[in-house]
Amino acid sequence: MKIGEIAVITHNTQTSEDFIKSICKKIDVKNGIVSFGRFDANDQLGLHLYGISLDKEDKNVSWDLISRKMLAYIIFFDWENFSSLETINPILDKFSNNVTAPIIIVANVKDMDQPPIPKSFFINKGIAFSANCRFLFGQAEQPESARKIMVLITNMLLEKVAG
């Protein structure tokens, strides 16, 4: 069986666990820092999702070692919580120059119909994107939102192969 590994990076443990549960039937391992879930597409292909929480992580995580194995990254922050954006920005800065895998930045919102635009986004100029990044609104706990994110990853991987 071929295994694709995807890192789900969040500012808190609950968001990564919610997202993994929305794709996988269960979370196989959770230890406060890393959560792990498996999704078997068929007997030939499986996905391993690793939830990495930045609120509890050791600041000396070896991202260079982790990044060699990852098929893609999903980075969540709470759209209405500026401190969660501040938490993920250093990771985005580091990844923008060092990672070639697709990076999906997801603004986790409560209401998908009308997400407000926080004032801090204009004051602090928001998020810097690299060519391998995409941004979208989503809800970590909603399976429909998780499917859209996974389709976007698939499309980005196909573009990379075709390009």
C-alpha positions in Angstrom: 0.0 0.0 0.0 1.2 3.5 -0.9 1.0 6.0 2.0 0.7 9.8 1.6 1.5 11.8 4.7 -0.2 15.2 5.3 0.7 17.5 8.2 -2.3 19.4 9.7 -0.7 22.3 11.6 -2.8 24.4 13.9 -2.5 26.9 16.8 -4.4 24.5 19.1 -4.9 20.8 19.5 -8.7 20.8 19.2 -8.7 22.2 15.6 -6.3 19.6 14.3 -8.3 16.8 16.0 -11.6 18.2 14.6 -10.2 18.2 11.1 -8.6 14.7 11.3 -11.9 13.3 12.7 -13.8 14.9 9.8 -11.7 12.8 7.4 -10.7 9.7 9.3 -13.1 7.4 11.2 -11.1 7.9 14.4 -7.9 9.4 15.8 -5.5 6.5 16.4 -3.0 8.4 18.5 -3.2 11.6 20.4 -0.6 12.7 23.0 -1.2 16.5 23.4 1.3 17.5 20.8 0.6 15.2 17.9 -2.6 13.6 16.7 -2.6 10.8 14.1 -5.4 9.5 11.9 -5.5 7.1 9.0 -7.7 7.2 5.9 -7.6 4.2 3.6 -8.9 5.2 0.2 -8.6 1.6 -1.0 -6.2 -1.4 -0.6 -3.6 0.5 -2.7 -3.6 4.0 -1.2 -3.8 5.4 2.3 -3.4 8.8 3.9 -1.8 9.5 7.2 -2.8 12.8 8.8 -0.5 14.2 11.5 -2.1 17.0 13.6 0.7 19.2 15.0 -0.4 21.8 17.6 1.8 24.9 17.8 0.5 25.9 21.2 2.2 23.0 22.8 5.0 22.1 20.4 8.6 22.3 21.3 10.0 25.3 19.3 12.9 23.1 18.2 10.8 20.8 16.0 12.9 19.6 13.1 10.7 20.9 10.3 13.4 20.1 7.8 13.2 16.4 8.6 9.4 16.4 8.7 9.1 18.3 5.4 11.0 15.6 3.4 8.2 13.1 3.9 5.1 15.3 3.6 2.8 15.2 0.6 1.1 18.4 1.7 0.5 20.8 4.5 -2.8 22.1 5.8 -2.4 25.1 8.1 -5.4 26.3 10.1 -5.9 29.5 12.0 -9.0 31.0 13.5 -10.1 33.8 11.2 -11.5 36.0 14.1 -8.5 35.4 16.4 -5.5 37.5 15.6 -3.2 35.6 18.0 -3.8 32.4 16.1 -2.6 34.1 12.9 0.4 35.4 14.7 1.1 31.8 15.9 1.1 30.3 12.3 2.9 33.2 10.5 6.5 32.1 11.5 5.7 28.6 10.1 4.4 30.1 6.9 7.5 32.3 6.6 9.8 29.3 7.1 7.8 27.1 4.7 7.5 29.7 1.9 11.2 29.4 1.1 11.9 25.8 2.1 9.0 23.6 1.2 7.9 22.6 -2.3 4.9 20.6 -1.2 1.4 22.1 -1.5 0.4 24.3 1.5 -3.3 25.0 2.1 -3.9 27.9 4.5 -7.4 27.5 6.0 -9.1 30.4 7.8 -11.3 28.5 10.3 -14.7 30.3 10.5 -17.9 29.8 12.4 -20.2 30.9 9.6 -19.2 30.0 6.1 -21.8 32.4 4.6 -20.4 35.7 5.8 -17.0 35.5 7.4 -16.1 39.0 8.7 -12.8 40.6 7.7 -10.8 41.4 10.9 -9.4 44.9 11.2 -6.0 43.4 12.0 -5.8 41.9 8.5 -5.6 45.4 7.1 -3.3 46.8 9.8 -0.8 44.0 9.6 -1.1 43.2 5.9 -2.4 39.7 6.5 -0.5 36.6 5.2 2.3 36.3 2.8 1.8 33.6 0.2 4.3 31.6 -1.8 3.6 30.0 -5.2 2.8 26.7 -3.6 0.2 28.2 -1.2 -3.6 28.4 -1.5 -6.0 30.1 0.9 -9.6 29.3 1.6 -12.2 29.6 4.3 -13.3 26.4 6.0 -14.6 24.7 9.1 -12.3 22.1 10.7 -15.1 20.0 12.1 -17.2 19.8 8.9 -16.6 16.8 6.6 -17.8 18.8 3.5 -15.2 21.5 4.2 -12.5 18.8 4.7 -13.4 17.2 1.4 -12.9 20.6 -0.4 -9.5 20.9 1.2 -8.5 17.4 0.1 -9.7 18.1 -3.4 -7.7 21.3 -3.5 -4.6 19.3 -2.4 -5.2 16.8 -5.1 -5.6 19.5 -7.8 -2.4 21.2 -6.6 -0.5 17.9 -6.8 -1.8 17.3 -10.3 -0.7 20.8 -11.3 2.7 20.2 -9.9 3.1 16.9 -11.9 1.7 18.5 -15.1 3.8 21.7 -14.8 
